Amino acid sequence: MTETTANLMNGKCGAIQAKDIVSTFRVHFLAMCRLNTLPWKLLETELKQGRSSELIVDILNQTCLHKVCVQHPPSVKYRRLFLQELIKMHESTTAEPLDELYDALSEVLCLGKESIFYKSYFLPSGDTVSLTESQAVISEGTTGLVTWEAAMYLTEWALENPHLFSGTTLLELGSGVGLTGIALCRHCKPKKYVFSDFHPSVLQKLEANVELNSQDLPDVAVSVEELDWENVSEGRLRDIGADTVIAADVVYDPDIVDCLVSLLSRILRSSKDSSQPNVYIASTIRNPETYSFFKKKLTGAGVTHSIITGPTSEIFPYNRLSSIELIKLHL
Ligand SMILES: C[S@@+](CC[C@H](N)C(=O)[O-])C[C@H]1O[C@@H](n2cnc3c(N)ncnc32)[C@H](O)[C@@H]1O
């Protein structure tokens, strides 16, 4: 845990922590994190110490008026609820109403419901990856239309270990909306990156997101491919020719464990230039039984694994208390 987060969790407030509060609001707001995960309590403490209007204007500038929000805004409903909460908090102090807040709210209230909105994720360089995602974790019959915590965990770890990916051909299984691949292509310099999934709506959103971020991926040969774990020929695997295969949050349904394990085992056996591909799987362990079942099936298929130490940086906004494991597979 970084000092910043530790300070925020301990509720220590002072000049430096006020800056941290503003940046925490920015990162969480632009990624459309649930509103109740934003540091409202700490903001309230700061406001009571008398820096009210200045701090609120800083937060407004770093959220609704931030250039990323102007270009790739979170949903209208999210912005409206956020501004209403900010106004409520500001007015719970004895401060005068702030015109800037009401101007921002009236602008949002004039907007109709949009068909597309964005979640934006800051990278360590300060750049952002903006993605179109769903609001609900399951929609259109799939879990693939939102970014999951294991994807953020895997991405943080990859950004700390770019040497493992530089110059390689990478295949990602079950890419979902594409955060991991886009961030990795931007910072780890792979030669080729194959995003894959099997659900039509996910593939459509994934393609749109890769396109949206394409000007930031100039030196990587990127493709988005339909690839169903149940139906991948040897020829297809050979054509892709991956040196490295990654996947995040693909172990969640016991019914798909068999075909996933069988594919992973075939990938490990499909050596390229006599070297075995590196295979990394990041999983949120929601149901320990499903995860043990996956590991048992790996063992049954002659595949061993080692647990990889996770990321030390805290780049993305997700619950650090979640149980997430990254493993590397071996024959
Ligand atoms: C929980 S989501 C994870 C998405 C993304 N990796 C992330 O962590 O944000 C699981 C993904 O696996 C994909 N998936 C499930 N079964 C699959 C199959 N048989 N073949 C290919 N992809 C599959 C889903 O479409 C979905 O995008």
The ligand as an ORCA input file, in Angstrom:
! r2SCAN-3c Opt
* xyz 0 1
  C     -14.785    -11.857    -16.331
  S     -14.505    -11.417    -17.982
  C     -12.839    -10.817    -17.916
  C     -12.549     -9.813    -18.985
  C     -11.180     -9.154    -18.880
  N     -10.114    -10.125    -19.057
  C     -11.039     -8.459    -17.553
  O     -10.461     -9.071    -16.625
  O     -11.507     -7.326    -17.405
  C     -14.275    -13.017    -18.781
  C     -14.033    -12.924    -20.265
  O     -13.800    -14.237    -20.781
  C     -14.511    -14.384    -21.997
  N     -14.814    -15.817    -22.232
  C     -15.593    -16.623    -21.476
  N     -15.683    -17.846    -22.040
  C     -14.935    -17.813    -23.166
  C     -14.648    -18.753    -24.192
  N     -15.149    -20.001    -24.171
  N     -13.836    -18.375    -25.199
  C     -13.326    -17.123    -25.240
  N     -13.573    -16.173    -24.317
  C     -14.368    -16.509    -23.294
  C     -15.771    -13.547    -21.795
  O     -16.392    -13.193    -23.025
  C     -15.223    -12.355    -21.024
  O     -14.803    -11.323    -21.884
*
